[in-house]
C-alpha cells in the first residue's frame, strides 16, 4: 500500500508540474459512500451488520474532514488534522482505510478506486502535493481511531447461538432454515450516540389475549400469506422491494441523490456555514448512519428482551394463544422467508424511522424522492414525503407476512426517538 500511495503522489506531483485536464467526479464523500454500498452488496453483508459498517465508514470520513475544519464536535477522534491538509484526500483515505479493514477480500478494488480518487484530486488547481500527502496521513489516522474504538464495541466475538424457547408467544427458529437468532450481540453492543441500548425500549407486543393482538394477527394472516387474494400486485412488489435490499443501501442512496441535487432545506438550520460543502455532506451521512446504527442497536435490544414469536409460528399455533378471535392454519406460509430473529419490533421500521427523521431534518419532510434497489434492478419507488415512505415500509413488512403491525408502529416510533436524540446530541457546532 505504501508503494501504491508513493506512485499516486508521484503522479500528483507530475500533474501539478505539467498540468492535466480536470477529471469530472462526483463529490468525494458521496462517491465513497457509493463504494461502501457496493462493498456491502458484494460482501453479502446482512442488514444489521451493514448498519455498523456504514457508521464506521461515515464516522471515519466525518472525523477526517472535520478534524481539519474543526467546526463540529467529532464522532470520536479529536480534531488534529493539519490546517493545510487536503480535505478531499482525507475523506477518501478515511473511507478507503475503513473499508479495507472491514472487507479485506475486496482490497484490490479499493486500491484501484483510491488511485482514481487521488488522481482526480490532483487535477484540482486548489490542491497541492504536500496538502494531499497530509490529507492522506490524517485520513488514515482518523479511520484507524474509529476502527480501534469500535473493535471493542461488543460486536465480536459472537455469543453462543440463540434459539429462543417453546413457550406460547416465544420466538423459536423459523422455517425454512431454522437458524438461530441473528446478531444477538447487537442487543448489548456499545451505542454510537444514545446512552444505552435500552434507552428507548418500546412497551412490548400486545398481550396474546387482547383485541389488538387479534387485529394484528388477522391482518398479517390475510395480507401476508403467500397465496393472499387480498394483497394487490403493487403491494406485493413493494413488499419485495423493501425486503430485497438493506435499509442502509436504500436510505444512503436517497441521501446521496438529495445531496447531489442540492435539495437541502434552507430553513432547517442544520447545514451550518458553507452548506453543501464536503464537510456538510460528510456530516449529513454521518448523522444518518449513526442514527441508523443506534436504531438497530435499540431495536435488537428490544427484540431479544421481548423474544416475541413470528407470524409463521403464531398462525399455525393460534389454537394455543388463548384468544378466541384468532384461528390456527397449520399450512399458512408468508410471502417470503422470515428473517432469523425475534419479531418485535420491526428492524426495517425502526431503522427507516431513524433515517427518515435525519433526512427530513436536512431536506424537509415534504420532499419528492425516488428509491432504487441494488438487487431488484429496474424497480423503483417514488414518494412525495418521508412520511409516505415510512407508511409503505410498515405495510411492506406486514404484506410480506413477517411482522405484525404493532411491531412496525412501535419500531418506527423507537427509530424516531433515536434519531431525535442523535440530532440533538451528536456532531453539534463548536462555539
FIVEX-604513 format. One record per residue (C-alpha): residue number from 0; residue in three letters; x, y, z. Coordinates in steps of 0.5 Angstrom, whole numbers, plus 500, padded with zeros to 3 digits. Layout:
// FIVEX-604513
<node n="NUM" res="ALA" x="X" y="Y" z="Z"/>
...
***
This chain:
// FIVEX-604513
<node n="0" res="UNK" x="500" y="500" z="500"/>
<node n="1" res="UNK" x="506" y="505" z="501"/>
<node n="2" res="UNK" x="508" y="503" z="494"/>
<node n="3" res="UNK" x="501" y="505" z="491"/>
<node n="4" res="UNK" x="501" y="512" z="495"/>
<node n="5" res="UNK" x="508" y="513" z="493"/>
<node n="6" res="UNK" x="506" y="512" z="486"/>
<node n="7" res="UNK" x="500" y="516" z="487"/>
<node n="8" res="UNK" x="504" y="522" z="490"/>
<node n="9" res="UNK" x="509" y="522" z="484"/>
<node n="10" res="UNK" x="503" y="522" z="479"/>
<node n="11" res="UNK" x="500" y="528" z="483"/>
<node n="12" res="UNK" x="507" y="532" z="483"/>
<node n="13" res="UNK" x="508" y="531" z="476"/>
<node n="14" res="UNK" x="501" y="533" z="474"/>
<node n="15" res="UNK" x="502" y="540" z="478"/>
<node n="16" res="UNK" x="508" y="541" z="475"/>
<node n="17" res="UNK" x="506" y="540" z="468"/>
<node n="18" res="UNK" x="499" y="541" z="468"/>
<node n="19" res="UNK" x="493" y="536" z="467"/>
<node n="20" res="UNK" x="486" y="536" z="465"/>
<node n="21" res="UNK" x="480" y="536" z="470"/>
<node n="22" res="UNK" x="477" y="530" z="471"/>
<node n="23" res="UNK" x="470" y="530" z="473"/>
<node n="24" res="UNK" x="468" y="527" z="479"/>
<node n="25" res="UNK" x="462" y="526" z="484"/>
<node n="26" res="UNK" x="463" y="529" z="491"/>
<node n="27" res="UNK" x="469" y="525" z="494"/>
<node n="28" res="UNK" x="464" y="524" z="500"/>
<node n="29" res="UNK" x="458" y="521" z="496"/>
<node n="30" res="UNK" x="463" y="518" z="492"/>
<node n="31" res="UNK" x="466" y="514" z="497"/>
<node n="32" res="UNK" x="459" y="513" z="500"/>
<node n="33" res="UNK" x="457" y="509" z="494"/>
<node n="34" res="UNK" x="464" y="505" z="494"/>
<node n="35" res="UNK" x="462" y="503" z="501"/>
<node n="36" res="UNK" x="455" y="501" z="499"/>
<node n="37" res="UNK" x="457" y="497" z="493"/>
<node n="38" res="UNK" x="462" y="493" z="498"/>
<node n="39" res="UNK" x="457" y="491" z="503"/>
<node n="40" res="UNK" x="453" y="488" z="497"/>
<node n="41" res="UNK" x="459" y="485" z="494"/>
<node n="42" res="UNK" x="460" y="482" z="501"/>
<node n="43" res="UNK" x="453" y="480" z="502"/>
<node n="44" res="UNK" x="453" y="484" z="509"/>
<node n="45" res="UNK" x="447" y="483" z="513"/>
<node n="46" res="UNK" x="442" y="489" z="514"/>
<node n="47" res="UNK" x="444" y="489" z="522"/>
<node n="48" res="UNK" x="452" y="489" z="521"/>
<node n="49" res="UNK" x="451" y="494" z="515"/>
<node n="50" res="UNK" x="449" y="499" z="520"/>
<node n="51" res="UNK" x="455" y="498" z="524"/>
<node n="52" res="UNK" x="459" y="498" z="517"/>
<node n="53" res="UNK" x="456" y="505" z="515"/>
<node n="54" res="UNK" x="457" y="508" z="521"/>
<node n="55" res="UNK" x="464" y="506" z="522"/>
<node n="56" res="UNK" x="466" y="509" z="515"/>
<node n="57" res="UNK" x="462" y="515" z="515"/>
<node n="58" res="UNK" x="464" y="517" z="522"/>
<node n="59" res="UNK" x="471" y="516" z="520"/>
<node n="60" res="UNK" x="470" y="521" z="514"/>
<node n="61" res="UNK" x="467" y="526" z="518"/>
<node n="62" res="UNK" x="472" y="526" z="523"/>
<node n="63" res="UNK" x="477" y="526" z="518"/>
<node n="64" res="UNK" x="474" y="532" z="514"/>
<node n="65" res="UNK" x="472" y="536" z="521"/>
<node n="66" res="UNK" x="479" y="534" z="524"/>
<node n="67" res="UNK" x="482" y="539" z="519"/>
<node n="68" res="UNK" x="476" y="544" z="519"/>
<node n="69" res="UNK" x="474" y="544" z="527"/>
<node n="70" res="UNK" x="467" y="546" z="526"/>
<node n="71" res="UNK" x="463" y="541" z="530"/>
<node n="72" res="UNK" x="464" y="536" z="535"/>
<node n="73" res="UNK" x="467" y="530" z="533"/>
<node n="74" res="UNK" x="464" y="523" z="533"/>
<node n="75" res="UNK" x="470" y="520" z="537"/>
<node n="76" res="UNK" x="477" y="522" z="534"/>
<node n="77" res="UNK" x="480" y="529" z="537"/>
<node n="78" res="UNK" x="481" y="534" z="531"/>
<node n="79" res="UNK" x="488" y="535" z="530"/>
<node n="80" res="UNK" x="489" y="535" z="522"/>
<node n="81" res="UNK" x="494" y="540" z="519"/>
<node n="82" res="UNK" x="491" y="546" z="517"/>
<node n="83" res="UNK" x="494" y="546" z="510"/>
<node n="84" res="UNK" x="492" y="538" z="509"/>
<node n="85" res="UNK" x="487" y="537" z="503"/>
<node n="86" res="UNK" x="480" y="535" z="506"/>
<node n="87" res="UNK" x="479" y="531" z="500"/>
<node n="88" res="UNK" x="485" y="527" z="501"/>
<node n="89" res="UNK" x="483" y="526" z="508"/>
<node n="90" res="UNK" x="476" y="524" z="506"/>
<node n="91" res="UNK" x="478" y="519" z="501"/>
<node n="92" res="UNK" x="483" y="516" z="505"/>
<node n="93" res="UNK" x="479" y="515" z="511"/>
<node n="94" res="UNK" x="474" y="511" z="507"/>
<node n="95" res="UNK" x="479" y="507" z="504"/>
<node n="96" res="UNK" x="482" y="505" z="511"/>
<node n="97" res="UNK" x="476" y="503" z="514"/>
<node n="98" res="UNK" x="473" y="499" z="508"/>
<node n="99" res="UNK" x="480" y="496" z="507"/>
<node n="100" res="UNK" x="480" y="494" z="514"/>
<node n="101" res="UNK" x="472" y="492" z="514"/>
<node n="102" res="UNK" x="473" y="488" z="507"/>
<node n="103" res="UNK" x="480" y="486" z="506"/>
<node n="104" res="UNK" x="478" y="481" z="501"/>
<node n="105" res="UNK" x="476" y="487" z="497"/>
<node n="106" res="UNK" x="482" y="491" z="498"/>
<node n="107" res="UNK" x="485" y="491" z="491"/>
<node n="108" res="UNK" x="478" y="494" z="489"/>
<node n="109" res="UNK" x="479" y="499" z="494"/>
<node n="110" res="UNK" x="486" y="500" z="492"/>
<node n="111" res="UNK" x="484" y="502" z="485"/>
<node n="112" res="UNK" x="479" y="507" z="487"/>
<node n="113" res="UNK" x="483" y="510" z="491"/>
<node n="114" res="UNK" x="488" y="511" z="486"/>
<node n="115" res="UNK" x="483" y="514" z="481"/>
<node n="116" res="UNK" x="480" y="519" z="487"/>
<node n="117" res="UNK" x="487" y="521" z="489"/>
<node n="118" res="UNK" x="489" y="523" z="481"/>
<node n="119" res="UNK" x="482" y="526" z="481"/>
<node n="120" res="UNK" x="484" y="531" z="487"/>
<node n="121" res="UNK" x="491" y="532" z="484"/>
<node n="122" res="UNK" x="487" y="535" z="478"/>
<node n="123" res="UNK" x="484" y="541" z="482"/>
<node n="124" res="UNK" x="488" y="547" z="482"/>
<node n="125" res="UNK" x="487" y="549" z="489"/>
<node n="126" res="UNK" x="490" y="542" z="492"/>
<node n="127" res="UNK" x="498" y="542" z="493"/>
<node n="128" res="UNK" x="502" y="535" z="493"/>
<node n="129" res="UNK" x="504" y="537" z="500"/>
<node n="130" res="UNK" x="497" y="538" z="502"/>
<node n="131" res="UNK" x="495" y="532" z="499"/>
<node n="132" res="UNK" x="500" y="528" z="503"/>
<node n="133" res="UNK" x="498" y="531" z="509"/>
<node n="134" res="UNK" x="491" y="529" z="508"/>
<node n="135" res="UNK" x="492" y="522" z="507"/>
<node n="136" res="UNK" x="496" y="521" z="513"/>
<node n="137" res="UNK" x="491" y="525" z="517"/>
<node n="138" res="UNK" x="485" y="521" z="514"/>
<node n="139" res="UNK" x="489" y="514" z="516"/>
<node n="140" res="UNK" x="489" y="517" z="523"/>
<node n="141" res="UNK" x="482" y="519" z="523"/>
<node n="142" res="UNK" x="480" y="512" z="521"/>
<node n="143" res="UNK" x="484" y="508" z="525"/>
<node n="144" res="UNK" x="482" y="512" z="531"/>
<node n="145" res="UNK" x="475" y="510" z="529"/>
<node n="146" res="UNK" x="477" y="503" z="528"/>
<node n="147" res="UNK" x="480" y="502" z="534"/>
<node n="148" res="UNK" x="475" y="505" z="538"/>
<node n="149" res="UNK" x="469" y="500" z="535"/>
<node n="150" res="UNK" x="474" y="494" z="536"/>
<node n="151" res="UNK" x="472" y="493" z="543"/>
<node n="152" res="UNK" x="464" y="495" z="542"/>
<node n="153" res="UNK" x="462" y="488" z="543"/>
<node n="154" res="UNK" x="461" y="486" z="536"/>
<node n="155" res="UNK" x="466" y="481" z="537"/>
<node n="156" res="UNK" x="467" y="475" z="539"/>
<node n="157" res="UNK" x="460" y="473" z="537"/>
<node n="158" res="UNK" x="456" y="470" z="543"/>
<node n="159" res="UNK" x="453" y="463" z="543"/>
<node n="160" res="UNK" x="447" y="461" z="539"/>
<node n="161" res="UNK" x="441" y="464" z="541"/>
<node n="162" res="UNK" x="435" y="459" z="540"/>
<node n="163" res="UNK" x="429" y="462" z="544"/>
<node n="164" res="UNK" x="424" y="458" z="547"/>
<node n="165" res="UNK" x="418" y="454" z="546"/>
<node n="166" res="UNK" x="413" y="458" z="551"/>
<node n="167" res="UNK" x="407" y="461" z="548"/>
<node n="168" res="UNK" x="409" y="467" z="544"/>
<node n="169" res="UNK" x="416" y="466" z="545"/>
<node n="170" res="UNK" x="421" y="466" z="539"/>
<node n="171" res="UNK" x="424" y="460" z="536"/>
<node n="172" res="UNK" x="428" y="459" z="530"/>
<node n="173" res="UNK" x="423" y="459" z="524"/>
<node n="174" res="UNK" x="423" y="455" z="517"/>
<node n="175" res="UNK" x="426" y="454" z="512"/>
<node n="176" res="UNK" x="433" y="455" z="515"/>
<node n="177" res="UNK" x="431" y="454" z="523"/>
<node n="178" res="UNK" x="437" y="458" z="524"/>
<node n="179" res="UNK" x="439" y="461" z="531"/>
<node n="180" res="UNK" x="437" y="468" z="532"/>
<node n="181" res="UNK" x="442" y="473" z="528"/>
<node n="182" res="UNK" x="446" y="478" z="532"/>
<node n="183" res="UNK" x="444" y="478" z="539"/>
<node n="184" res="UNK" x="451" y="482" z="541"/>
<node n="185" res="UNK" x="447" y="488" z="538"/>
<node n="186" res="UNK" x="443" y="488" z="544"/>
<node n="187" res="UNK" x="448" y="490" z="548"/>
<node n="188" res="UNK" x="453" y="493" z="544"/>
<node n="189" res="UNK" x="456" y="500" z="545"/>
<node n="190" res="UNK" x="452" y="505" z="542"/>
<node n="191" res="UNK" x="455" y="511" z="538"/>
<node n="192" res="UNK" x="451" y="516" z="541"/>
<node n="193" res="UNK" x="445" y="514" z="545"/>
<node n="194" res="UNK" x="446" y="513" z="553"/>
<node n="195" res="UNK" x="445" y="506" z="553"/>
<node n="196" res="UNK" x="441" y="500" z="548"/>
<node n="197" res="UNK" x="435" y="500" z="553"/>
<node n="198" res="UNK" x="434" y="508" z="553"/>
<node n="199" res="UNK" x="428" y="508" z="548"/>
<node n="200" res="UNK" x="426" y="501" z="549"/>
<node n="201" res="UNK" x="418" y="500" z="547"/>
<node n="202" res="UNK" x="413" y="498" z="551"/>
<node n="203" res="UNK" x="413" y="491" z="548"/>
<node n="204" res="UNK" x="408" y="487" z="544"/>
<node n="205" res="UNK" x="400" y="487" z="546"/>
<node n="206" res="UNK" x="398" y="481" z="550"/>
<node n="207" res="UNK" x="396" y="475" z="546"/>
<node n="208" res="UNK" x="389" y="475" z="549"/>
<node n="209" res="UNK" x="388" y="482" z="547"/>
<node n="210" res="UNK" x="384" y="485" z="542"/>
<node n="211" res="UNK" x="390" y="489" z="539"/>
<node n="212" res="UNK" x="394" y="482" z="538"/>
<node n="213" res="UNK" x="388" y="479" z="535"/>
<node n="214" res="UNK" x="387" y="485" z="530"/>
<node n="215" res="UNK" x="395" y="485" z="528"/>
<node n="216" res="UNK" x="395" y="477" z="527"/>
<node n="217" res="UNK" x="389" y="477" z="523"/>
<node n="218" res="UNK" x="392" y="483" z="518"/>
<node n="219" res="UNK" x="398" y="479" z="517"/>
<node n="220" res="UNK" x="395" y="472" z="516"/>
<node n="221" res="UNK" x="390" y="475" z="511"/>
<node n="222" res="UNK" x="395" y="480" z="508"/>
<node n="223" res="UNK" x="402" y="477" z="509"/>
<node n="224" res="UNK" x="400" y="470" z="506"/>
<node n="225" res="UNK" x="404" y="467" z="500"/>
<node n="226" res="UNK" x="397" y="466" z="497"/>
<node n="227" res="UNK" x="394" y="472" z="499"/>
<node n="228" res="UNK" x="388" y="474" z="494"/>
<node n="229" res="UNK" x="387" y="481" z="498"/>
<node n="230" res="UNK" x="394" y="484" z="497"/>
<node n="231" res="UNK" x="395" y="488" z="491"/>
<node n="232" res="UNK" x="400" y="487" z="486"/>
<node n="233" res="UNK" x="403" y="494" z="488"/>
<node n="234" res="UNK" x="403" y="491" z="495"/>
<node n="235" res="UNK" x="407" y="485" z="493"/>
<node n="236" res="UNK" x="412" y="489" z="489"/>
<node n="237" res="UNK" x="414" y="494" z="495"/>
<node n="238" res="UNK" x="414" y="488" z="500"/>
<node n="239" res="UNK" x="419" y="485" z="496"/>
<node n="240" res="UNK" x="423" y="492" z="494"/>
<node n="241" res="UNK" x="424" y="494" z="502"/>
<node n="242" res="UNK" x="426" y="486" z="503"/>
<node n="243" res="UNK" x="431" y="486" z="498"/>
<node n="244" res="UNK" x="436" y="491" z="500"/>
<node n="245" res="UNK" x="439" y="493" z="506"/>
<node n="246" res="UNK" x="436" y="500" z="510"/>
<node n="247" res="UNK" x="443" y="502" z="510"/>
<node n="248" res="UNK" x="443" y="502" z="502"/>
<node n="249" res="UNK" x="436" y="505" z="501"/>
<node n="250" res="UNK" x="437" y="511" z="505"/>
<node n="251" res="UNK" x="444" y="512" z="504"/>
<node n="252" res="UNK" x="442" y="513" z="496"/>
<node n="253" res="UNK" x="437" y="517" z="498"/>
<node n="254" res="UNK" x="442" y="522" z="502"/>
<node n="255" res="UNK" x="447" y="522" z="496"/>
<node n="256" res="UNK" x="442" y="524" z="491"/>
<node n="257" res="UNK" x="439" y="529" z="495"/>
<node n="258" res="UNK" x="446" y="532" z="497"/>
<node n="259" res="UNK" x="448" y="532" z="489"/>
<node n="260" res="UNK" x="441" y="535" z="488"/>
<node n="261" res="UNK" x="443" y="541" z="493"/>
<node n="262" res="UNK" x="436" y="540" z="496"/>
<node n="263" res="UNK" x="438" y="542" z="503"/>
<node n="264" res="UNK" x="432" y="546" z="507"/>
<node n="265" res="UNK" x="435" y="553" z="508"/>
<node n="266" res="UNK" x="430" y="553" z="514"/>
<node n="267" res="UNK" x="433" y="547" z="517"/>
<node n="268" res="UNK" x="439" y="551" z="521"/>
<node n="269" res="UNK" x="443" y="544" z="521"/>
<node n="270" res="UNK" x="447" y="546" z="515"/>
<node n="271" res="UNK" x="452" y="551" z="518"/>
<node n="272" res="UNK" x="456" y="555" z="514"/>
<node n="273" res="UNK" x="459" y="553" z="507"/>
<node n="274" res="UNK" x="453" y="549" z="506"/>
<node n="275" res="UNK" x="453" y="543" z="501"/>
<node n="276" res="UNK" x="461" y="543" z="502"/>
<node n="277" res="UNK" x="465" y="537" z="503"/>
<node n="278" res="UNK" x="464" y="538" z="511"/>
<node n="279" res="UNK" x="457" y="539" z="511"/>
<node n="280" res="UNK" x="456" y="533" z="506"/>
<node n="281" res="UNK" x="460" y="528" z="511"/>
<node n="282" res="UNK" x="456" y="531" z="517"/>
<node n="283" res="UNK" x="449" y="529" z="514"/>
<node n="284" res="UNK" x="452" y="522" z="512"/>
<node n="285" res="UNK" x="455" y="521" z="519"/>
<node n="286" res="UNK" x="449" y="523" z="523"/>
<node n="287" res="UNK" x="444" y="519" z="518"/>
<node n="288" res="UNK" x="449" y="513" z="519"/>
<node n="289" res="UNK" x="450" y="514" z="527"/>
<node n="290" res="UNK" x="442" y="514" z="528"/>
<node n="291" res="UNK" x="441" y="508" z="524"/>
<node n="292" res="UNK" x="446" y="504" z="527"/>
<node n="293" res="UNK" x="444" y="506" z="534"/>
<node n="294" res="UNK" x="437" y="505" z="532"/>
<node n="295" res="UNK" x="439" y="498" z="530"/>
<node n="296" res="UNK" x="442" y="497" z="537"/>
<node n="297" res="UNK" x="436" y="500" z="540"/>
<node n="298" res="UNK" x="431" y="495" z="536"/>
<node n="299" res="UNK" x="436" y="489" z="537"/>
<node n="300" res="UNK" x="436" y="490" z="545"/>
<node n="301" res="UNK" x="428" y="490" z="545"/>
<node n="302" res="UNK" x="428" y="484" z="540"/>
<node n="303" res="UNK" x="432" y="480" z="545"/>
<node n="304" res="UNK" x="429" y="483" z="551"/>
<node n="305" res="UNK" x="421" y="481" z="549"/>
<node n="306" res="UNK" x="423" y="475" z="545"/>
<node n="307" res="UNK" x="416" y="475" z="541"/>
<node n="308" res="UNK" x="414" y="470" z="536"/>
<node n="309" res="UNK" x="414" y="471" z="529"/>
<node n="310" res="UNK" x="407" y="470" z="525"/>
<node n="311" res="UNK" x="410" y="464" z="521"/>
<node n="312" res="UNK" x="410" y="461" z="528"/>
<node n="313" res="UNK" x="404" y="464" z="531"/>
<node n="314" res="UNK" x="399" y="463" z="526"/>
<node n="315" res="UNK" x="400" y="455" z="526"/>
<node n="316" res="UNK" x="400" y="455" z="533"/>
<node n="317" res="UNK" x="394" y="460" z="534"/>
<node n="318" res="UNK" x="390" y="455" z="538"/>
<node n="319" res="UNK" x="395" y="456" z="544"/>
<node n="320" res="UNK" x="395" y="463" z="545"/>
<node n="321" res="UNK" x="388" y="464" z="549"/>
<node n="322" res="UNK" x="385" y="469" z="544"/>
<node n="323" res="UNK" x="378" y="467" z="541"/>
<node n="324" res="UNK" x="379" y="472" z="536"/>
<node n="325" res="UNK" x="385" y="468" z="532"/>
<node n="326" res="UNK" x="385" y="461" z="529"/>
<node n="327" res="UNK" x="390" y="457" z="527"/>
<node n="328" res="UNK" x="392" y="455" z="520"/>
<node n="329" res="UNK" x="398" y="450" z="520"/>
<node n="330" res="UNK" x="399" y="451" z="513"/>
<node n="331" res="UNK" x="400" y="458" z="513"/>
<node n="332" res="UNK" x="406" y="461" z="510"/>
<node n="333" res="UNK" x="409" y="468" z="509"/>
<node n="334" res="UNK" x="410" y="472" z="502"/>
<node n="335" res="UNK" x="418" y="471" z="503"/>
<node n="336" res="UNK" x="422" y="467" z="508"/>
<node n="337" res="UNK" x="422" y="470" z="515"/>
<node n="338" res="UNK" x="429" y="473" z="518"/>
<node n="339" res="UNK" x="432" y="469" z="523"/>
<node n="340" res="UNK" x="431" y="474" z="529"/>
<node n="341" res="UNK" x="425" y="476" z="534"/>
<node n="342" res="UNK" x="419" y="479" z="531"/>
<node n="343" res="UNK" x="418" y="485" z="536"/>
<node n="344" res="UNK" x="420" y="491" z="534"/>
<node n="345" res="UNK" x="421" y="491" z="526"/>
<node n="346" res="UNK" x="428" y="492" z="525"/>
<node n="347" res="UNK" x="427" y="496" z="518"/>
<node n="348" res="UNK" x="421" y="500" z="521"/>
<node n="349" res="UNK" x="426" y="502" z="527"/>
<node n="350" res="UNK" x="432" y="504" z="522"/>
<node n="351" res="UNK" x="428" y="507" z="517"/>
<node n="352" res="UNK" x="424" y="511" z="522"/>
<node n="353" res="UNK" x="431" y="514" z="524"/>
<node n="354" res="UNK" x="433" y="515" z="517"/>
<node n="355" res="UNK" x="427" y="519" z="515"/>
<node n="356" res="UNK" x="428" y="524" z="521"/>
<node n="357" res="UNK" x="435" y="525" z="520"/>
<node n="358" res="UNK" x="434" y="527" z="512"/>
<node n="359" res="UNK" x="428" y="531" z="514"/>
<node n="360" res="UNK" x="431" y="535" z="518"/>
<node n="361" res="UNK" x="436" y="537" z="513"/>
<node n="362" res="UNK" x="432" y="537" z="507"/>
<node n="363" res="UNK" x="425" y="538" z="509"/>
<node n="364" res="UNK" x="419" y="533" z="511"/>
<node n="365" res="UNK" x="415" y="534" z="504"/>
<node n="366" res="UNK" x="421" y="532" z="499"/>
<node n="367" res="UNK" x="420" y="528" z="493"/>
<node n="368" res="UNK" x="425" y="523" z="492"/>
<node n="369" res="UNK" x="426" y="516" z="488"/>
<node n="370" res="UNK" x="429" y="510" z="491"/>
<node n="371" res="UNK" x="432" y="504" z="487"/>
<node n="372" res="UNK" x="434" y="497" z="489"/>
<node n="373" res="UNK" x="441" y="494" z="489"/>
<node n="374" res="UNK" x="438" y="487" z="488"/>
<node n="375" res="UNK" x="431" y="489" z="484"/>
<node n="376" res="UNK" x="435" y="492" z="478"/>
<node n="377" res="UNK" x="430" y="497" z="475"/>
<node n="378" res="UNK" x="425" y="497" z="480"/>
<node n="379" res="UNK" x="424" y="504" z="484"/>
<node n="380" res="UNK" x="419" y="507" z="489"/>
<node n="381" res="UNK" x="417" y="515" z="489"/>
<node n="382" res="UNK" x="415" y="519" z="495"/>
<node n="383" res="UNK" x="412" y="526" z="496"/>
<node n="384" res="UNK" x="415" y="526" z="503"/>
<node n="385" res="UNK" x="419" y="522" z="508"/>
<node n="386" res="UNK" x="412" y="520" z="512"/>
<node n="387" res="UNK" x="409" y="517" z="506"/>
<node n="388" res="UNK" x="416" y="512" z="505"/>
<node n="389" res="UNK" x="415" y="510" z="512"/>
<node n="390" res="UNK" x="408" y="508" z="512"/>
<node n="391" res="UNK" x="410" y="504" z="506"/>
<node n="392" res="UNK" x="416" y="501" z="510"/>
<node n="393" res="UNK" x="411" y="499" z="515"/>
<node n="394" res="UNK" x="406" y="496" z="510"/>
<node n="395" res="UNK" x="411" y="492" z="507"/>
<node n="396" res="UNK" x="413" y="488" z="513"/>
<node n="397" res="UNK" x="406" y="486" z="514"/>
<node n="398" res="UNK" x="405" y="485" z="507"/>
<node n="399" res="UNK" x="411" y="480" z="507"/>
<node n="400" res="UNK" x="408" y="476" z="512"/>
<node n="401" res="UNK" x="414" y="477" z="517"/>
<node n="402" res="UNK" x="411" y="482" z="522"/>
<node n="403" res="UNK" x="405" y="485" z="526"/>
<node n="404" res="UNK" x="403" y="492" z="526"/>
<node n="405" res="UNK" x="405" y="493" z="533"/>
<node n="406" res="UNK" x="412" y="491" z="532"/>
<node n="407" res="UNK" x="412" y="496" z="526"/>
<node n="408" res="UNK" x="409" y="502" z="529"/>
<node n="409" res="UNK" x="413" y="501" z="536"/>
<node n="410" res="UNK" x="419" y="500" z="532"/>
<node n="411" res="UNK" x="418" y="507" z="528"/>
<node n="412" res="UNK" x="417" y="511" z="534"/>
<node n="413" res="UNK" x="423" y="508" z="537"/>
<node n="414" res="UNK" x="427" y="510" z="531"/>
<node n="415" res="UNK" x="424" y="517" z="531"/>
<node n="416" res="UNK" x="426" y="518" z="538"/>
<node n="417" res="UNK" x="433" y="515" z="537"/>
<node n="418" res="UNK" x="434" y="520" z="531"/>
<node n="419" res="UNK" x="432" y="526" z="535"/>
<node n="420" res="UNK" x="437" y="524" z="541"/>
<node n="421" res="UNK" x="442" y="524" z="536"/>
<node n="422" res="UNK" x="441" y="530" z="532"/>
<node n="423" res="UNK" x="440" y="534" z="539"/>
<node n="424" res="UNK" x="447" y="531" z="542"/>
<node n="425" res="UNK" x="452" y="529" z="536"/>
<node n="426" res="UNK" x="456" y="533" z="532"/>
<node n="427" res="UNK" x="454" y="539" z="534"/>
<node n="428" res="UNK" x="457" y="546" z="532"/>
<node n="429" res="UNK" x="463" y="548" z="536"/>
<node n="430" res="UNK" x="462" y="555" z="539"/>
***
